[in-house]
Amino acid sequence: MSSARGHSLSLEGIGHAFGSMIALEDVDLSVAAGELIALLGPSGCGKTTMLQIIAGFLRPTSGEVKFDGARVGHIPANRRRIGMVFQNYALFPHLTVFENVGYGLRARKTPGAAVNSKVAEMLDLVQMSGLAARLPGQLSGGQQQRVALARALAIEPGLVLLDEPFSALDKNLRLDMQIEIKSLLKSFGVTSIIVTHDQEEALSMADRIVVLNKGRVEQVDSPDALYDRPASLFVNSFIGHANFLRATMLDGDRVKLDAGPELQLAKSAQRWRGTAVTVSVRPENIALVAPETPGAIPITVRVTMPLGAINVIEGVAPSGEAIKVSQGRGSVLKGQPGATVWLSINDMSGVSVFTGSADLVSTDAAKES
């Protein structure tokens, strides 16, 4: 196994425009050596533009890219020690698996014996040694992906960039390959950046996630922090599923829902006293309770959907707002369409409060995704 460690990466004030259209605006980002980062956001948010700037395929309109603290703006893409895994894998159809993996080494005029040794090492790493003589057209999608990764790692890059690498795979194979490739990248010790619009992919693979929206960074954080402590209404709406309920702040830590009860918040929001706010509650943080439970919210059930290990119930509150509830298949309390059931929030520490309306955010995300 190679002992290679990846580049550290810094983006400082990166901006880029295509004519009058601003693709990126004042982006700052620091990535530690060996870290796996996901760039996440809806279509058109600037993910691919950022990846191309890091790779050297695009020169930013403003700002600096640094590897290990040194500027690389003057260094062409083929000299940046970067391995690329493209969305369509970009394997040469007329070359065998062995020849594809060794292509980058031969382009760097590596001696033949060293090429053979490194290619054999990489094929063993991705468990493709037995298929070295096959052409790409004779491989499955998952096998082609492993070959593309082996080719990227063969040159011992300081940075591996993956552009929507799982989008062509079916759902079951996608999860298997996410686990496999994350394990390979981490064991290899290379710094990695993956571009995706799939939140589950980002949450499962990345050490940290960069959430982008209209060319700007909304939040950079660990998957758990993004899910539990979103910094903006957009992040909350884009990461996972949430119920957005209209409310009014009464004082520092109490809020009155349009749907009915008052809630005692886990954190104070005194600066918003008397203002309209949006309360976000995850479906798994809501329980079905008995009607006499204090503070329970009644809903009229619209639909119950079995989704494997859980059931999702959606109903309408007296305020007209739709509320979703996730519960285990073994739950005693269940709701049938047309029935009235009562809801209660399990954990107030998992409730987020924002100013503004969730309607615009949800509409914009739907249009762009």
GUDOLUM-418485 format. One record per atom (N, C-alpha, C): z, y, x; residue in one letter. Coordinates in steps of 0.2 Angstrom, whole numbers, padded with zeros to 4 digits, always signed. Last residue first. Layout:
N
ZYXA/...
//
This chain:
369
-0043+0108-0165S/-0042+0101-0162S/-0048+0097-0165S/-0045+0120-0171E/-0047+0120-0164E/-0047+0113-0161E/-0041+0120-0184K/-0048+0122-0183K/-0050+0120-0176K/-0028+0116-0182A/-0032+0111-0186A/-0040+0113-0184A/-0023+0127-0176A/-0023+0121-0172A/-0028+0116-0175A/-0024+0137-0187D/-0028+0138-0180D/-0028+0131-0176D/-0015+0131-0196T/-0022+0132-0198T/-0026+0133-0191T/-0003+0132-0190S/-0006+0125-0192S/-0013+0126-0193S/-0002+0146-0188V/-0002+0141-0182V/-0005+0135-0184V/-0001+0150-0202L/-0007+0152-0197L/-0007+0148-0191L/+0011+0144-0206D/+0004+0142-0210D/-0002+0144-0205D/+0023+0147-0201A/+0019+0141-0198A/+0012+0140-0201A/+0027+0164-0198S/+0025+0159-0203S/+0021+0153-0199S/+0041+0172-0190G/+0034+0171-0191G/+0033+0165-0196G/+0053+0165-0179T/+0051+0170-0183T/+0043+0169-0184T/+0061+0149-0179F/+0056+0153-0176F/+0055+0159-0181F/+0072+0136-0175V/+0071+0141-0179V/+0066+0146-0176V/+0074+0118-0175S/+0072+0124-0172S/+0071+0129-0177S/+0086+0105-0174V/+0082+0109-0179V/+0081+0116-0175V/+0094+0096-0168G/+0087+0095-0167G/+0083+0100-0172G/+0107+0099-0171S/+0105+0101-0164S/+0097+0100-0163S/+0109+0094-0183M/+0107+0101-0183M/+0105+0103-0176M/+0104+0079-0189D/+0107+0082-0183D/+0104+0089-0182D/+0100+0075-0202N/+0105+0071-0199N/+0108+0075-0193N/+0098+0083-0218I/+0097+0083-0211I/+0102+0080-0207I/+0094+0075-0233S/+0099+0078-0229S/+0097+0078-0222S/+0087+0073-0249L/+0086+0073-0242L/+0092+0077-0239L/+0084+0063-0264W/+0088+0069-0261W/+0088+0068-0253W/+0070+0061-0275V/+0075+0058-0270V/+0078+0064-0267V/+0062+0056-0290T/+0066+0062-0287T/+0071+0058-0282T/+0046+0049-0291A/+0053+0049-0292A/+0056+0055-0288A/+0032+0050-0289G/+0035+0052-0295G/+0042+0053-0296G/+0032+0035-0279P/+0028+0041-0281P/+0031+0043-0288P/+0048+0030-0273Q/+0042+0028-0276Q/+0038+0035-0279Q/+0059+0028-0260G/+0056+0033-0265G/+0049+0030-0267G/+0075+0021-0255K/+0067+0021-0254K/+0065+0026-0260K/+0088+0016-0246L/+0086+0021-0250L/+0078+0021-0250L/+0089+0006-0235V/+0091+0004-0242V/+0088+0009-0247V/+0077+0002-0223S/+0081+0007-0226S/+0083+0005-0233S/+0069-0006-0215G/+0075-0009-0218G/+0079-0004-0222G/+0059+0003-0209R/+0057-0002-0215R/+0063-0005-0219R/+0066+0019-0206G/+0065+0012-0205G/+0063+0008-0211G/+0058+0034-0211Q/+0064+0030-0211Q/+0062+0023-0209Q/+0053+0051-0211S/+0052+0045-0208S/+0058+0040-0208S/+0047+0063-0223V/+0053+0059-0220V/+0051+0053-0217V/+0041+0079-0226K/+0040+0072-0224K/+0046+0069-0221K/+0038+0090-0239I/+0042+0088-0234I/+0041+0081-0232I/+0030+0105-0245A/+0029+0098-0243A/+0034+0096-0238A/+0036+0117-0256E/+0034+0115-0249E/+0034+0107-0248E/+0041+0122-0268G/+0034+0120-0267G/+0031+0118-0261G/+0054+0123-0269S/+0051+0129-0267S/+0043+0128-0266S/+0058+0110-0272P/+0058+0115-0278P/+0054+0121-0276P/+0047+0099-0262A/+0053+0102-0264A/+0053+0107-0270A/+0038+0085-0263V/+0038+0092-0264V/+0044+0094-0266V/+0036+0072-0250G/+0037+0074-0257G/+0037+0082-0257G/+0032+0057-0241E/+0031+0064-0242E/+0032+0066-0249E/+0038+0045-0231I/+0038+0047-0237I/+0037+0055-0237I/+0034+0032-0220V/+0034+0039-0221V/+0033+0041-0228V/+0042+0019-0213N/+0039+0021-0219N/+0039+0029-0218N/+0040+0009-0197I/+0043+0014-0202I/+0039+0016-0208I/+0033-0001-0191A/+0040-0001-0191A/+0044+0004-0195A/+0019+0002-0200G/+0022-0003-0195G/+0029-0003-0196G/+0020+0013-0211L/+0016+0013-0204L/+0020+0009-0199L/+0017+0015-0228P/+0020+0011-0222P/+0016+0011-0216P/+0020+0029-0237M/+0015+0026-0232M/+0019+0022-0227M/+0021+0036-0252T/+0025+0033-0247T/+0020+0029-0243T/+0019+0052-0260V/+0016+0046-0258V/+0021+0043-0253V/+0028+0061-0268R/+0020+0061-0269R/+0017+0055-0266R/+0043+0064-0275V/+0039+0060-0270V/+0032+0060-0272V/+0051+0078-0275T/+0048+0074-0280T/+0043+0070-0275T/+0067+0082-0268I/+0060+0082-0268I/+0057+0077-0273I/+0083+0091-0266P/+0079+0086-0270P/+0071+0087-0268P/+0094+0091-0252I/+0088+0094-0255I/+0084+0089-0259I/+0111+0093-0251A/+0105+0089-0252A/+0100+0092-0255A/+0124+0099-0251G/+0118+0102-0247G/+0112+0098-0247G/+0133+0084-0253P/+0133+0092-0252P/+0127+0094-0248P/+0127+0071-0263T/+0128+0073-0256T/+0128+0081-0255T/+0123+0066-0275E/+0129+0070-0275E/+0131+0073-0268E/+0112+0058-0273P/+0111+0065-0276P/+0117+0069-0275P/+0112+0051-0256A/+0114+0050-0263A/+0114+0057-0266A/+0097+0053-0245V/+0105+0052-0247V/+0106+0052-0254V/+0086+0050-0232L/+0087+0050-0239L/+0095+0049-0241L/+0086+0061-0218A/+0088+0055-0221A/+0088+0056-0229A/+0078+0068-0204I/+0079+0068-0211I/+0081+0062-0214I/+0072+0066-0192N/+0079+0069-0192N/+0081+0071-0199N/+0059+0062-0193E/+0064+0057-0191E/+0071+0059-0191E/+0053+0074-0195P/+0053+0069-0201P/+0059+0064-0199P/+0061+0089-0188R/+0057+0083-0187R/+0058+0078-0193R/+0060+0105-0194V/+0064+0099-0194V/+0059+0093-0193V/+0061+0122-0192S/+0057+0116-0191S/+0062+0110-0190S/+0060+0137-0202V/+0064+0131-0199V/+0060+0125-0198V/+0055+0153-0200T/+0053+0146-0201T/+0057+0141-0198T/+0062+0168-0208V/+0061+0164-0202V/+0058+0157-0205V/+0065+0185-0212A/+0062+0178-0214A/+0060+0174-0208A/+0081+0192-0208T/+0074+0192-0207T/+0071+0185-0210T/+0095+0193-0207G/+0091+0196-0212G/+0084+0196-0213G/+0095+0192-0189R/+0099+0192-0196R/+0095+0196-0201R/+0090+0189-0177W/+0085+0188-0183W/+0089+0189-0189W/+0100+0189-0168R/+0095+0195-0167R/+0090+0194-0173R/+0108+0178-0170Q/+0110+0184-0173Q/+0105+0189-0173Q/+0107+0164-0169A/+0101+0168-0169A/+0102+0174-0172A/+0116+0150-0161S/+0116+0157-0165S/+0109+0160-0164S/+0114+0133-0165K/+0114+0139-0160K/+0113+0145-0164K/+0115+0125-0175A/+0119+0123-0169A/+0119+0128-0164A/+0117+0132-0192L/+0114+0130-0186L/+0118+0128-0180L/+0120+0127-0207Q/+0124+0129-0202Q/+0120+0127-0195Q/+0110+0131-0221L/+0111+0127-0216L/+0116+0130-0211L/+0110+0131-0239E/+0111+0134-0233E/+0112+0129-0228E/+0097+0123-0250P/+0104+0124-0247P/+0104+0129-0241P/+0082+0127-0255G/+0088+0126-0258G/+0094+0128-0254G/+0070+0131-0250A/+0070+0124-0253A/+0077+0123-0256A/+0072+0142-0243D/+0069+0143-0249D/+0069+0137-0253D/+0088+0141-0234L/+0081+0138-0235L/+0078+0140-0242L/+0097+0152-0225K/+0096+0150-0232K/+0089+0147-0233K/+0107+0149-0211V/+0101+0151-0213V/+0100+0148-0220V/+0119+0155-0199R/+0118+0152-0205R/+0111+0154-0208R/+0123+0161-0187D/+0121+0154-0187D/+0121+0151-0193D/+0123+0175-0189G/+0121+0172-0183G/+0120+0165-0183G/+0116+0176-0206D/+0120+0179-0200D/+0118+0175-0194D/+0104+0172-0213L/+0110+0176-0216L/+0114+0179-0211L/+0087+0171-0212M/+0093+0171-0208M/+0099+0175-0212M/+0078+0162-0224T/+0080+0168-0222T/+0087+0168-0218T/+0063+0151-0224A/+0070+0152-0224A/+0072+0160-0223A/+0052+0138-0226R/+0053+0145-0226R/+0060+0146-0227R/+0049+0124-0214L/+0052+0126-0221L/+0053+0134-0220L/+0039+0112-0208F/+0041+0119-0207F/+0043+0122-0214F/+0042+0096-0201N/+0042+0100-0207N/+0043+0107-0206N/+0031+0089-0188A/+0037+0093-0190A/+0036+0096-0197A/+0027+0078-0175H/+0026+0080-0182H/+0032+0084-0184H/+0021+0082-0158G/+0024+0078-0163G/+0023+0081-0170G/+0016+0098-0154I/+0019+0092-0151I/+0023+0088-0156I/+0011+0108-0162F/+0006+0104-0158F/+0009+0098-0155F/+0022+0115-0167S/+0017+0112-0172S/+0012+0107-0168S/+0029+0118-0156N/+0032+0114-0161N/+0027+0111-0165N/+0020+0127-0150V/+0022+0121-0146V/+0025+0116-0151V/+0020+0137-0160F/+0014+0133-0158F/+0015+0127-0155F/+0032+0142-0160L/+0030+0139-0166L/+0024+0135-0164L/+0040+0139-0143S/+0036+0143-0148S/+0034+0139-0154S/+0047+0130-0136A/+0048+0137-0135A/+0044+0142-0140A/+0056+0116-0141P/+0049+0119-0141P/+0051+0127-0140P/+0065+0105-0138R/+0067+0112-0137R/+0060+0116-0136R/+0061+0092-0140D/+0067+0094-0143D/+0068+0101-0143D/+0048+0092-0134Y/+0049+0089-0141Y/+0055+0091-0144Y/+0050+0097-0122L/+0045+0100-0126L/+0046+0098-0133L/+0060+0089-0117A/+0061+0096-0118A/+0056+0099-0123A/+0053+0077-0115D/+0059+0077-0120D/+0060+0084-0121D/+0042+0080-0106P/+0041+0078-0113P/+0047+0079-0117P/+0047+0096-0097S/+0047+0088-0098S/+0045+0086-0105S/+0036+0110-0097D/+0042+0107-0097D/+0041+0099-0098D/+0029+0125-0101V/+0029+0120-0096V/+0035+0116-0095V/+0021+0134-0114Q/+0027+0131-0111Q/+0025+0125-0106Q/+0009+0141-0115E/+0014+0142-0120E/+0021+0139-0117E/-0003+0149-0105V/+0002+0144-0105V/+0008+0146-0110V/-0019+0154-0112R/-0012+0155-0110R/-0008+0149-0110R/-0031+0150-0119G/-0031+0152-0112G/-0024+0154-0109G/-0026+0145-0132K/-0031+0151-0131K/-0030+0154-0124K/-0014+0137-0125N/-0016+0139-0131N/-0020+0146-0130N/-0006+0123-0117L/-0011+0128-0117L/-0013+0130-0124L/+0007+0115-0109V/+0004+0116-0116V/+0000+0123-0116V/+0010+0104-0097V/+0008+0111-0098V/+0004+0112-0105V/+0023+0093-0094I/+0017+0094-0098I/+0016+0102-0099I/+0029+0081-0082R/+0029+0088-0086R/+0022+0089-0089R/+0026+0068-0080D/+0032+0070-0079D/+0034+0077-0082D/+0016+0059-0093A/+0017+0065-0088A/+0024+0066-0087A/+0014+0049-0103M/+0012+0048-0096M/+0015+0053-0091M/+0018+0051-0115S/+0020+0045-0113S/+0018+0044-0105S/+0014+0064-0119L/+0021+0063-0119L/+0023+0056-0115L/+0000+0063-0117A/+0003+0067-0113A/+0011+0065-0113A/-0003+0053-0128E/-0005+0052-0121E/-0001+0056-0116E/+0002+0061-0139E/+0005+0055-0137E/+0004+0053-0130E/-0008+0071-0139Q/-0001+0073-0137Q/+0003+0066-0135Q/-0023+0073-0133D/-0019+0068-0136D/-0012+0069-0134D/-0031+0080-0125H/-0029+0084-0131H/-0025+0079-0135H/-0029+0081-0107T/-0030+0078-0113T/-0028+0082-0119T/-0030+0079-0090V/-0032+0083-0095V/-0033+0079-0102V/-0019+0076-0077I/-0023+0073-0082I/-0024+0078-0088I/-0016+0076-0060I/-0016+0081-0066I/-0021+0077-0071I/-0005+0071-0047S/-0010+0069-0052S/-0010+0074-0058S/-0002+0066-0031T/-0001+0071-0036T/-0007+0070-0041T/+0002+0049-0026V/-0002+0055-0026V/-0001+0060-0032V/+0009+0037-0025G/+0012+0043-0022G/+0008+0050-0022G/+0006+0025-0029F/+0002+0027-0024F/+0005+0034-0021F/+0015+0024-0040S/+0016+0020-0034S/+0012+0022-0028S/+0009+0033-0049K/+0016+0034-0046K/+0017+0030-0040K/-0003+0027-0051L/-0003+0034-0048L/+0004+0035-0045L/+0001+0014-0057L/-0003+0015-0051L/-0003+0022-0047L/+0007+0019-0068S/+0011+0015-0063S/+0007+0015-0057S/-0003+0025-0075K/+0003+0029-0073K/+0007+0025-0068K/-0011+0014-0077I/-0014+0019-0073I/-0008+0024-0071I/-0004+0006-0086E/-0006+0003-0080E/-0008+0009-0075E/-0001+0014-0097I/+0004+0011-0093I/+0002+0009-0086I/-0015+0017-0101Q/-0010+0022-0099Q/-0004+0020-0095Q/-0019+0004-0104M/-0022+0007-0098M/-0018+0013-0096M/-0012+0001-0115D/-0012-0003-0110D/-0014+0000-0103D/-0017+0012-0124L/-0010+0011-0122L/-0009+0007-0116L/-0031+0008-0124R/-0029+0014-0122R/-0021+0014-0120R/-0031-0004-0131L/-0033-0004-0124L/-0030+0002-0121L/-0028+0001-0144N/-0024-0004-0141N/-0025-0004-0133N/-0038+0010-0147K/-0031+0012-0147K/-0027+0007-0143K/-0053+0010-0135D/-0049+0009-0142D/-0042+0009-0141D/-0059+0023-0125L/-0056+0016-0126L/-0053+0016-0133L/-0063+0036-0122A/-0068+0031-0124A/-0065+0024-0125A/-0052+0043-0118S/-0055+0044-0124S/-0060+0039-0126S/-0045+0042-0106F/-0044+0037-0110F/-0048+0037-0117F/-0047+0053-0098P/-0050+0047-0095P/-0049+0041-0100P/-0049+0068-0098E/-0049+0064-0104E/-0051+0057-0102E/-0050+0068-0081D/-0052+0072-0087D/-0054+0068-0093D/-0039+0069-0068L/-0042+0064-0073L/-0044+0069-0079L/-0038+0071-0051L/-0039+0074-0057L/-0042+0070-0062L/-0027+0069-0038V/-0031+0066-0042V/-0032+0069-0049V/-0024+0075-0021L/-0024+0076-0028L/-0029+0072-0032L/-0026+0070-0009G/-0020+0073-0010G/-0019+0075-0017G/-0034+0054-0007P/-0034+0061-0009P/-0027+0064-0009P/-0040+0042-0001E/-0033+0045+0000E/-0033+0052-0001E/-0052+0037-0005I/-0053+0042+0000I/-0046+0045+0002I/-0048+0029-0015A/-0050+0026-0009A/-0051+0031-0003A/-0045+0035-0028L/-0040+0034-0023L/-0042+0031-0016L/-0058+0035-0034A/-0054+0041-0033A/-0049+0040-0027A/-0060+0021-0034R/-0065+0025-0030R/-0061+0032-0029R/-0050+0017-0043A/-0050+0014-0036A/-0055+0019-0032A/-0054+0024-0055L/-0048+0026-0052L/-0048+0023-0044L/-0066+0017-0057A/-0067+0024-0056A/-0060+0026-0053A/-0061+0004-0060V/-0066+0005-0054V/-0066+0012-0052V/-0054+0006-0071R/-0050+0004-0065R/-0054+0005-0059R/-0064+0009-0080Q/-0059+0014-0078Q/-0056+0013-0072Q/-0071-0003-0080Q/-0074+0003-0077Q/-0069+0008-0076Q/-0061-0010-0087Q/-0063-0012-0080Q/-0067-0006-0077Q/-0061-0004-0100G/-0055-0004-0096G/-0057-0005-0088G/-0075-0007-0104G/-0072+0000-0103G/-0066+0001-0099G/-0081-0021-0094S/-0078-0018-0100S/-0076-0011-0099S/-0096-0023-0085L/-0089-0022-0085L/-0087-0019-0092L/-0110-0023-0082Q/-0107-0029-0084Q/-0099-0029-0085Q/-0113-0010-0078G/-0115-0012-0085G/-0112-0019-0087G/-0109-0010-0065P/-0104-0006-0070P/-0106-0009-0077P/-0111-0026-0057L/-0113-0019-0059L/-0109-0016-0064L/-0101-0036-0046R/-0104-0035-0053R/-0106-0027-0053R/-0094-0039-0035A/-0101-0040-0035A/-0104-0038-0041A/-0080-0039-0038A/-0083-0034-0033A/-0090-0034-0033A/-0071-0046-0046L/-0077-0043-0049L/-0081-0038-0045L/-0060-0049-0040G/-0064-0055-0042G/-0071-0052-0045G/-0053-0037-0038S/-0056-0040-0032S/-0061-0046-0034S/-0046-0029-0047M/-0053-0030-0048M/-0057-0034-0043M/-0033-0023-0047Q/-0034-0030-0049Q/-0042-0031-0051Q/-0031-0012-0040V/-0032-0011-0047V/-0034-0018-0050V/-0028-0017-0027L/-0023-0013-0031L/-0024-0012-0038L/-0040-0024-0024D/-0034-0028-0025D/-0028-0024-0029D/-0048-0012-0023L/-0049-0017-0028L/-0043-0022-0029L/-0041-0006-0011M/-0041-0003-0018M/-0043-0008-0024M/-0043-0016-0001E/-0037-0014-0003E/-0036-0011-0010E/-0057-0016-0001A/-0054-0022-0003A/-0047-0021-0005A/-0059-0003+0004V/-0062-0005-0003V/-0058-0011-0005V/-0053-0004+0017K/-0051+0001+0011K/-0053-0001+0004K/-0062-0013+0023S/-0055-0014+0022S/-0052-0010+0017S/-0075-0007+0022N/-0073-0014+0019N/-0066-0015+0018N/-0072+0005+0029V/-0074+0005+0022V/-0073-0002+0019V/-0069-0001+0042A/-0064+0003+0039A/-0066+0004+0031A/-0082-0006+0045A/-0076-0010+0045A/-0070-0007+0041A/-0090+0006+0045G/-0091+0001+0040G/-0085-0004+0040G/-0082+0022+0047P/-0085+0016+0050P/-0085+0010+0045P/-0086+0036+0036T/-0081+0031+0038T/-0084+0025+0041T/-0094+0046+0031K/-0096+0043+0037K/-0090+0039+0040K/-0091+0051+0019R/-0087+0054+0024R/-0089+0051+0031R/-0099+0042+0011A/-0101+0049+0012A/-0097+0053+0017A/-0091+0031+0012R/-0097+0031+0016R/-0100+0038+0017R/-0081+0035+0004L/-0079+0034+0011L/-0085+0034+0015L/-0087+0036-0008G/-0084+0042-0005G/-0083+0041+0002G/-0091+0022-0010Y/-0096+0027-0010Y/-0093+0034-0006Y/-0083+0011-0012G/-0084+0013-0006G/-0088+0019-0005G/-0084+0009-0026V/-0078+0011-0023V/-0078+0014-0016V/-0098+0005-0027N/-0095+0011-0030N/-0089+0014-0027N/-0098-0007-0020E/-0102-0001-0017E/-0099+0006-0020E/-0090-0015-0028F/-0088-0014-0021F/-0092-0007-0018F/-0098-0014-0040V/-0091-0012-0040V/-0089-0010-0033V/-0115-0010-0035T/-0110-0014-0037T/-0103-0011-0037T/-0126+0003-0042L/-0122+0000-0036L/-0117-0005-0039L/-0133+0008-0053H/-0137+0003-0048H/-0132+0000-0042H/-0124+0016-0059P/-0126+0010-0062P/-0129+0005-0058P/-0110+0024-0053F/-0117+0023-0051F/-0119+0016-0054F/-0099+0031-0065L/-0100+0026-0060L/-0108+0025-0059L/-0092+0040-0074A/-0097+0042-0069A/-0099+0037-0063A/-0082+0041-0083Y/-0081+0037-0077Y/-0086+0038-0072Y/-0082+0050-0093N/-0087+0044-0094N/-0087+0040-0088N/-0072+0058-0088Q/-0072+0055-0095Q/-0076+0049-0096Q/-0068+0054-0071F/-0072+0058-0076F/-0071+0055-0083F/-0058+0057-0059V/-0059+0052-0063V/-0062+0055-0070V/-0058+0062-0042M/-0060+0064-0049M/-0061+0057-0053M/-0048+0067-0028G/-0051+0062-0032G/-0052+0063-0039G/-0049+0079-0015I/-0048+0078-0022I/-0051+0072-0024I/-0050+0086-0003R/-0046+0080-0003R/-0044+0078-0011R/-0059+0096-0002R/-0052+0098-0005R/-0047+0092-0005R/-0072+0096+0001R/-0068+0096+0006R/-0060+0097+0004R/-0080+0097-0011N/-0080+0091-0007N/-0076+0090-0001N/-0078+0110-0015A/-0075+0105-0019A/-0075+0098-0015A/-0075+0122-0001P/-0079+0118-0006P/-0075+0112-0009P/-0063+0134+0001I/-0064+0127+0003I/-0069+0124-0003I/-0058+0147-0003H/-0064+0147+0002H/-0067+0139+0003H/-0047+0144-0010G/-0052+0147-0013G/-0059+0147-0009G/-0035+0139-0005V/-0041+0135-0004V/-0047+0137-0008V/-0020+0144+0004R/-0026+0146-0001R/-0032+0141+0001R/-0006+0134+0006A/-0012+0137+0009A/-0017+0138+0004A/+0004+0127-0001G/+0005+0134+0001G/+0000+0137+0004G/-0002+0115-0004D/+0003+0115+0001D/+0004+0122+0004D/-0015+0124-0010F/-0013+0117-0009F/-0008+0117-0003F/-0018+0137-0022K/-0015+0135-0016K/-0013+0127-0016K/-0028+0149-0029V/-0026+0142-0030V/-0024+0140-0023V/-0026+0165-0037E/-0026+0161-0031E/-0024+0154-0032E/-0035+0178-0046G/-0029+0174-0044G/-0031+0169-0039G/-0050+0179-0056S/-0044+0182-0053S/-0039+0176-0051S/-0060+0170-0059T/-0061+0177-0059T/-0056+0181-0056T/-0061+0156-0049P/-0058+0160-0054P/-0060+0167-0054P/-0075+0145-0047R/-0071+0150-0044R/-0068+0155-0049R/-0077+0128-0050L/-0077+0135-0053L/-0073+0139-0048L/-0075+0117-0043F/-0081+0117-0046F/-0082+0124-0049F/-0062+0115-0038G/-0067+0119-0034G/-0074+0120-0037G/-0052+0109-0045A/-0056+0105-0041A/-0061+0109-0036A/-0046+0120-0051I/-0042+0117-0046I/-0047+0112-0041I/-0057+0123-0059I/-0055+0128-0054I/-0051+0125-0049I/-0057+0112-0068Q/-0063+0114-0063Q/-0061+0119-0058Q/-0045+0113-0074L/-0046+0108-0070L/-0052+0109-0065L/-0047+0125-0081M/-0042+0125-0076M/-0043+0119-0071M/-0057+0121-0090T/-0058+0126-0085T/-0053+0126-0080T/-0050+0111-0097T/-0055+0109-0093T/-0057+0114-0088T/-0041+0120-0104K/-0039+0114-0100K/-0044+0112-0095K/-0043+0130-0113G/-0044+0131-0106G/-0042+0126-0102G/-0044+0128-0127C/-0038+0131-0125C/-0039+0133-0117C/-0055+0120-0133G/-0056+0127-0131G/-0050+0131-0129G/-0045+0109-0142S/-0051+0111-0139S/-0052+0118-0138S/-0027+0111-0139P/-0033+0110-0143P/-0039+0111-0139P/-0018+0103-0125G/-0019+0109-0130G/-0026+0107-0134G/-0012+0100-0109L/-0012+0098-0116L/-0014+0104-0120L/-0011+0092-0094L/-0013+0099-0097L/-0015+0097-0104L/+0002+0084-0086A/-0003+0084-0091A/-0005+0091-0093A/+0006+0078-0069I/+0006+0084-0074I/+0000+0082-0079I/+0016+0070-0059L/+0010+0069-0063L/+0011+0074-0069L/+0019+0073-0041E/+0021+0074-0048E/+0015+0072-0052E/+0017+0073-0028G/+0018+0067-0031G/+0019+0067-0038G/+0023+0089-0025A/+0019+0083-0022A/+0021+0077-0026A/+0024+0099-0040A/+0027+0096-0034A/+0022+0091-0031A/+0016+0114-0045V/+0016+0106-0046V/+0019+0103-0039V/+0016+0129-0054S/+0018+0125-0048S/+0019+0118-0049S/+0007+0141-0061L/+0009+0135-0062L/+0011+0132-0055L/+0001+0154-0071D/+0005+0153-0066D/+0007+0146-0067D/-0013+0163-0078V/-0009+0157-0078V/-0006+0156-0071V/-0020+0174-0084D/-0014+0175-0080D/-0010+0169-0080D/-0030+0166-0094E/-0027+0173-0093E/-0021+0172-0090E/-0046+0158-0097L/-0039+0158-0094L/-0037+0165-0093L/-0057+0163-0104A/-0055+0156-0105A/-0048+0154-0102A/-0064+0175-0113I/-0058+0174-0109I/-0056+0167-0110I/-0080+0181-0115M/-0075+0176-0117M/-0070+0174-0112M/-0089+0189-0110S/-0084+0192-0113S/-0079+0187-0116S/-0093+0178-0097G/-0095+0184-0100G/-0089+0187-0103G/-0080+0169-0096F/-0087+0167-0096F/-0090+0173-0100F/-0066+0171-0085A/-0070+0173-0091A/-0077+0171-0090A/-0050+0167-0079H/-0057+0166-0079H/-0060+0168-0085H/-0035+0168-0068G/-0039+0170-0074G/-0046+0169-0074G/-0020+0165-0061I/-0027+0163-0062I/-0030+0165-0069I/-0008+0168-0055G/-0011+0173-0058G/-0019+0171-0060G/-0008+0154-0045E/-0005+0161-0045E/-0009+0166-0049E/-0004+0138-0044L/-0009+0142-0047L/-0005+0149-0048L/-0001+0126-0032S/+0001+0132-0035S/-0005+0136-0038S/+0004+0110-0027L/-0001+0114-0030L/+0002+0120-0033L/+0006+0098-0014S/+0009+0102-0019S/+0003+0107-0021S/-0004+0083-0012H/-0003+0090-0011H/+0002+0093-0016H/+0004+0066-0010G/+0000+0071-0013G/+0001+0078-0011G/+0005+0054+0002R/+0008+0058-0002R/+0004+0064-0004R/+0002+0037+0007A/-0001+0044+0006A/+0003+0048+0001A/+0004+0025+0011S/+0010+0029+0011S/+0008+0036+0009S/-0004+0011+0002S/-0005+0017+0006S/+0002+0021+0006S/+0000-0006+0004M/+0000+0000+0000M/+0000+0006+0004M/
//
